[in-house]
Amino acid sequence: MKTLCATLFTLVVASSAFAGHEWTQWGGPTRDFRSPETGLIEKFPDGGPKTLWKRDLGEGYSSILAAGDTLYTMFRKGDDESVVALNAKTGETRWTHTYAAPMPKDAETSFGRGPNATPLLVDGKLITIGFNGVIFCLDAKTGKPIWSHDLVKDEGGTAVKFGYSAAPLLHKDTIILPVGGKGKAVMAFGIADGKVRWSSGDQDNSYSTPIFVDVRGSKYVTLVMPTEIIGLNADNGKLVWAHPYKNQWDTHCTTPVDCGKGRVFYPSFGGGVMLQLDEKGGKVSPKELWTSKSVGAGQTNVILVGDLLYGAAGSGKAGLFAAAKVGDGTEVWKERLPMANVLLADDRLIILDESGQLQFARPSDKKLDTICKATVLKPKAWTVPTLADGKLYLRDQSQIMAVDLAGR
């Protein structure tokens, strides 16, 4: 009887550690690549983490959403793009929505043909954006279209040659995303009907994904446009601040990092900049605190843990991973590692590099403190992992898989 009670207690504890943790947007529950899950395995078993299932998928970098027993992502085959819903337990297809998405003549496909953007799941609706900037709002249960927009043809947006990449940001009953063009640099669309709620700015389109940042109790949208960082009022799109930020390509494939107390780090190719946002008299002014080449590498993410920023470093070819102080950008360590994305869960870094190697590491101000590692995918594994219900969902350019991190 005691053994039975102990077993039941263990099962209840294990279940509660993972219950309710879903991944319904880019960057997870709080859009910062941090998961609240605990009780993960201490290290991988011999041979790597247990594979629960693996199946063919298709080309693309869209990350994977997880809600209940369903996964959602996007892929390409030939001149068609598809949105797919999968059974989270088996990987079996529940529905697929496929549409024509031929490559534009001036598209740059040397890094892949997408789709790149991660969908958004909200109130039974799935919002997706393809390589060419075509948005679909789909019924999450059936995959049937509710509404759609072509951001270039319908809205006059500017095309981006490496393919649309920004993940939509949920604000109340709207989504906010960069579009590009005169008066349409950033736009908000109603989730229910797709109607334009507001549009703002004259900059060309951007690869940057927007986030919210709190400045003295007020919430603003911020992202990086081709030549400047901007902050907007989420309700009406009014420009609140702007700060010059250029590189030689006028390209920023980046998600800003909210570092608290009005500080925001904006990584990009070869480094990043930290801004301090201060509010006086209803006006927000940005001040550049520091710039650094220590952390920031284009299409990979950066996370904040304690007083350190962790992420890939360099131009995209250097193959480095580093930690830098959030206070002044000082590099505390840098080590050789193929370009990598990173999550934080259960007091450890979960790092997936482009070679397909997955590793656990302890946050450290001394070194890349690796606990365990295993090769689970093939190159190019550029998609950031998804953690939900004790399972890690991963993909490369041909397959998608689930591995067990709960040790159940």
C-alpha positions as a printed Julia matrix, in Angstrom:
408×3 Matrix{Float64}:
   0.0    0.0     0.0
   2.85   2.39    0.9
   4.54   1.6    -2.43
   1.31   2.32   -4.32
   0.82   5.63   -2.48
   4.42   6.65   -3.14
   4.03   5.81   -6.84
   0.79   7.79   -7.11
   2.4   10.72   -5.3
   5.36  10.65   -7.7
   3.04  10.61  -10.69
   1.01  13.54   -9.35
   4.14  15.59   -8.67
   5.58  14.81  -12.13
   2.28  15.67  -13.78
   1.88  18.97  -11.93
   5.42  20.04  -12.82
   4.51  20.12  -16.49
   0.74  20.71  -16.49
  -0.55  23.75  -18.35
   2.79  24.78  -19.85
   2.12  25.54  -23.49
   4.13  27.24  -26.21
   1.7   29.27  -28.3
   3.92  32.02  -29.7
   7.47  32.83  -30.72
   9.7   32.68  -27.66
   7.26  30.67  -25.55
   4.91  31.68  -22.73
   6.57  35.04  -22.05
   8.18  35.6   -25.49
  11.66  35.5   -23.97
  12.64  31.82  -24.5
  12.21  31.0   -20.82
  10.07  28.08  -19.69
   8.49  27.68  -16.23
   8.81  23.89  -16.39
  10.71  22.08  -13.66
  11.55  18.47  -12.91
  13.49  17.88  -16.11
  15.99  15.03  -16.27
  19.37  15.92  -14.79
  21.27  14.76  -17.87
  20.71  12.74  -21.02
  20.84   8.96  -20.79
  23.55   7.14  -22.75
  22.93   7.69  -26.43
  21.08  10.97  -25.89
  17.56  11.89  -24.82
  14.82   9.36  -25.52
  13.21   9.91  -28.92
   9.43   9.73  -28.59
   8.81  10.03  -32.32
  10.4   11.35  -35.5
   8.93  11.93  -38.94
   9.58  13.63  -42.26
   8.32  17.17  -42.6
   9.86  19.59  -45.08
  11.96  22.69  -45.5
  11.49  25.67  -43.22
  12.62  27.45  -40.08
   9.25  28.16  -38.43
   9.4   27.04  -34.83
   6.82  24.69  -33.34
   3.8   25.71  -31.29
   2.43  23.32  -28.66
  -1.04  23.53  -27.12
  -2.71  20.61  -25.38
  -2.12  17.54  -27.52
  -1.54  19.44  -30.78
   1.55  20.92  -32.45
   1.57  23.54  -35.19
   4.29  24.62  -37.61
   4.96  25.41  -41.29
   7.04  23.88  -44.09
   7.71  24.09  -47.81
   7.74  21.49  -50.59
   8.49  22.81  -54.06
   6.47  25.94  -54.79
   3.91  25.25  -52.06
   3.89  26.18  -48.4
   1.91  24.26  -45.81
   0.64  24.89  -42.31
   0.32  21.63  -40.42
  -1.25  20.44  -37.16
   0.25  17.29  -35.63
  -0.67  14.93  -32.83
   1.84  15.84  -30.1
   1.99  12.26  -28.81
   2.63  10.53  -32.14
   3.57  13.17  -34.71
   0.7   12.09  -36.95
  -0.9   14.74  -39.16
  -4.25  16.11  -38.01
  -4.72  18.61  -40.82
  -2.71  20.46  -43.44
  -3.44  23.77  -45.15
  -1.41  24.09  -48.37
  -1.19  27.09  -50.7
   0.9   28.21  -53.67
   4.0   30.2   -52.69
   6.41  30.36  -55.65
   9.76  32.04  -55.05
   9.91  35.67  -56.22
  12.5   36.29  -58.94
  14.62  38.49  -56.67
  14.44  36.21  -53.62
  17.72  35.2   -51.98
  17.49  31.47  -51.24
  21.07  30.57  -50.35
  20.06  30.26  -46.69
  16.81  28.46  -47.43
  13.38  29.05  -48.93
  11.41  29.25  -45.72
   8.85  29.61  -44.38
  10.72  31.47  -41.63
   8.09  33.05  -39.37
   6.61  31.31  -36.35
   2.79  31.22  -36.12
   0.68  32.59  -33.26
  -2.1   30.63  -31.58
  -4.87  32.63  -29.91
  -8.51  31.89  -29.05
  -8.77  28.9   -31.36
  -7.19  30.76  -34.27
  -3.78  30.18  -35.82
  -2.07  33.18  -37.46
   0.65  32.24  -39.96
   2.93  34.25  -42.28
   4.74  32.72  -45.25
   7.98  33.54  -47.09
   6.2   36.0   -49.41
   4.35  37.82  -46.62
   1.0   36.09  -47.03
  -0.94  35.93  -43.76
  -3.57  33.3   -43.01
  -5.88  33.17  -40.04
  -6.92  29.53  -39.74
  -9.33  27.64  -37.53
  -6.91  25.83  -35.21
  -9.1   22.71  -35.03
  -9.75  22.25  -38.75
  -7.17  24.33  -40.64
  -9.92  26.1   -42.59
  -9.1   29.71  -43.55
 -10.98  32.46  -41.74
  -9.26  35.37  -43.51
  -6.02  36.11  -45.33
  -3.9   39.04  -46.53
  -1.0   39.43  -48.91
   1.1   42.07  -47.17
   2.84  43.06  -50.41
  -0.04  42.93  -52.9
  -2.92  43.9   -50.62
  -1.23  46.31  -48.23
   1.56  47.74  -50.39
   4.22  46.35  -48.06
   7.84  45.97  -49.07
   9.15  42.48  -49.8
  12.21  41.14  -47.97
  14.57  39.13  -50.14
  15.4   36.43  -47.56
  11.71  35.86  -46.87
   9.32  37.25  -44.29
  10.56  36.31  -40.82
   8.86  38.36  -38.08
   6.52  36.53  -35.72
   3.23  38.34  -35.0
   2.82  40.0   -31.59
  -0.5   39.61  -29.79
  -2.0   42.79  -28.34
  -5.53  42.55  -26.97
  -7.64  41.56  -30.0
  -5.0   42.47  -32.61
  -1.72  41.25  -34.03
   1.17  43.66  -34.62
   3.87  43.06  -37.22
   6.24  44.88  -39.6
   4.93  45.37  -43.14
   6.99  48.15  -44.7
   6.17  51.06  -46.97
   4.81  54.59  -46.81
   2.72  54.85  -43.66
   2.82  51.08  -43.2
   6.15  50.22  -41.63
   4.3   48.52  -38.77
   0.63  47.56  -38.78
  -2.01  46.09  -36.5
  -4.75  43.76  -37.75
  -7.87  42.59  -35.96
  -7.71  38.9   -35.13
 -11.41  38.28  -35.71
 -11.69  39.8   -39.19
  -8.19  40.78  -40.38
  -9.15  44.44  -40.74
  -6.44  47.06  -40.34
  -6.63  48.72  -36.92
  -3.7   51.07  -37.39
  -0.57  51.59  -39.49
   2.51  53.65  -38.72
   5.88  54.73  -40.1
   7.54  54.92  -43.5
  10.43  52.46  -43.15
  10.94  49.43  -45.36
  10.01  46.0   -44.02
  12.1   44.29  -41.35
  13.05  40.77  -40.33
  12.88  41.79  -36.65
  10.22  40.33  -34.36
   8.5   42.84  -32.03
   8.22  42.49  -28.26
   6.64  44.52  -25.46
   8.75  46.55  -23.05
   7.64  48.22  -19.85
   8.75  51.8   -19.22
   7.65  53.13  -15.84
   4.44  51.13  -15.94
   3.55  51.81  -19.57
   3.83  49.08  -22.19
   5.28  49.77  -25.64
   6.05  47.76  -28.76
   9.66  47.76  -29.87
  11.56  46.22  -32.8
  14.43  46.97  -35.17
  13.65  48.42  -38.59
  16.33  48.45  -41.34
  18.16  51.53  -40.02
  16.69  52.31  -36.61
  15.17  50.95  -33.43
  11.64  52.15  -32.81
   9.07  52.12  -30.0
   5.34  52.42  -30.62
   2.1   52.83  -28.72
   0.47  49.42  -29.12
  -3.07  50.84  -29.13
  -2.67  53.33  -31.98
   0.77  52.85  -33.53
   2.03  56.3   -32.59
   5.83  56.52  -32.74
   7.15  57.03  -29.21
  10.9   56.85  -29.8
  13.5   56.1   -32.46
  17.23  55.41  -32.26
  19.65  54.91  -35.19
  20.89  51.34  -35.59
  22.6   50.28  -38.8
  24.8   47.55  -40.16
  26.32  47.15  -43.59
  23.29  45.23  -44.88
  20.51  47.27  -43.19
  19.27  43.87  -42.05
  18.4   42.85  -38.5
  17.1   39.3   -37.98
  16.63  39.89  -34.3
  14.3   39.67  -31.33
  14.95  42.34  -28.68
  15.6   41.25  -25.09
  13.76  43.05  -22.27
  16.35  43.36  -19.49
  14.13  45.16  -16.98
  14.21  48.69  -15.55
  13.63  50.15  -19.01
  16.69  48.45  -20.49
  16.39  46.63  -23.81
  19.14  44.75  -25.61
  18.93  44.63  -29.41
  21.16  41.87  -30.84
  22.04  41.73  -34.5
  24.79  40.49  -36.79
  28.1   40.72  -34.98
  26.92  42.14  -31.66
  24.25  44.41  -30.23
  23.29  47.59  -28.42
  21.73  48.18  -24.99
  19.29  51.09  -24.69
  17.98  52.7   -21.53
  14.43  53.95  -22.0
  13.41  56.78  -19.68
  10.05  58.49  -19.42
   9.52  62.13  -18.45
   6.38  64.15  -18.97
   4.8   61.42  -21.03
   7.75  61.24  -23.43
  10.14  58.3   -23.73
  13.76  58.97  -24.63
  16.3   56.27  -25.52
  19.88  56.46  -24.29
  22.61  54.16  -25.58
  24.25  52.49  -22.58
  26.72  50.31  -24.42
  27.45  48.39  -27.6
  29.2   45.04  -27.75
  30.41  42.49  -30.23
  30.32  39.78  -27.58
  26.74  38.56  -28.0
  24.55  38.73  -31.1
  24.65  36.81  -34.35
  21.81  37.51  -36.72
  19.18  34.8   -36.9
  19.88  33.28  -33.47
  18.31  34.37  -30.17
  19.76  35.84  -26.98
  18.41  35.26  -23.47
  18.91  36.97  -20.12
  19.67  34.86  -17.04
  20.45  36.78  -13.88
  22.89  39.52  -14.84
  24.25  37.75  -17.93
  23.18  37.67  -21.56
  23.78  34.33  -23.32
  23.78  33.68  -27.05
  25.65  33.04  -30.25
  28.27  35.58  -31.19
  29.86  36.79  -34.41
  28.94  37.38  -38.0
  27.22  34.05  -38.55
  30.39  32.27  -39.71
  32.53  32.43  -36.59
  30.79  29.63  -34.66
  30.92  31.11  -31.15
  28.73  31.12  -28.05
  29.23  33.69  -25.3
  28.07  35.35  -22.1
  28.21  39.08  -21.42
  27.32  41.3   -18.47
  23.97  43.01  -18.82
  25.29  46.08  -16.99
  28.04  47.1   -19.38
  28.29  44.45  -22.1
  31.61  43.1   -20.85
  32.33  39.65  -22.22
  32.81  37.11  -19.42
  33.5   34.12  -21.66
  33.33  32.99  -25.26
  33.73  29.47  -26.61
  33.72  27.71  -29.96
  30.3   26.31  -30.83
  28.39  26.17  -34.12
  25.78  28.96  -34.31
  23.13  28.12  -31.73
  19.73  28.98  -30.26
  19.08  28.72  -26.53
  16.25  28.26  -24.01
  16.21  28.5   -20.22
  14.3   25.9   -18.21
  14.72  24.34  -14.78
  17.87  26.4   -14.07
  19.75  25.2   -17.12
  20.44  26.32  -20.67
  19.05  24.12  -23.43
  21.22  24.81  -26.46
  20.68  23.56  -30.01
  23.4   24.4   -32.49
  23.15  24.38  -36.27
  24.99  21.06  -36.57
  22.07  19.39  -34.77
  23.82  18.98  -31.42
  21.63  19.44  -28.35
  23.12  20.15  -24.94
  22.28  21.02  -21.35
  24.53  23.6   -19.71
  24.54  25.37  -16.36
  24.33  29.18  -16.43
  27.85  30.26  -15.53
  30.05  33.34  -15.43
  33.15  31.18  -15.95
  32.61  29.04  -19.04
  30.15  27.11  -21.19
  29.43  24.66  -18.38
  28.12  21.69  -20.37
  26.28  18.96  -18.48
  25.56  16.63  -21.39
  25.18  16.69  -25.14
  23.98  14.56  -28.03
  23.48  14.92  -31.77
  19.77  14.7   -32.55
  19.31  16.47  -35.93
  21.08  17.1   -39.21
  22.44  20.47  -40.39
  21.0   23.1   -40.78
  19.19  23.01  -37.45
  18.37  26.72  -37.23
  14.97  26.42  -35.56
  14.77  27.29  -31.86
  13.45  24.32  -29.8
  10.01  24.22  -28.16
   9.52  22.88  -24.62
   6.05  21.82  -23.46
   4.78  19.18  -21.05
   8.27  17.81  -20.47
   8.87  17.23  -24.17
  11.28  19.06  -26.43
  10.14  19.51  -30.03
  12.85  19.98  -32.65
  13.21  20.24  -36.41
  15.79  20.58  -39.13
  15.31  21.02  -42.88
  13.75  17.59  -43.42
  12.43  16.15  -40.15
  10.56  17.0   -36.97
  10.9   15.09  -33.71
   9.95  14.91  -30.03
  12.36  13.95  -27.26
  11.61  13.23  -23.62
  13.1   15.6   -21.06
  10.8   14.52  -18.22
  12.09  10.99  -17.77
   8.61   9.59  -17.32
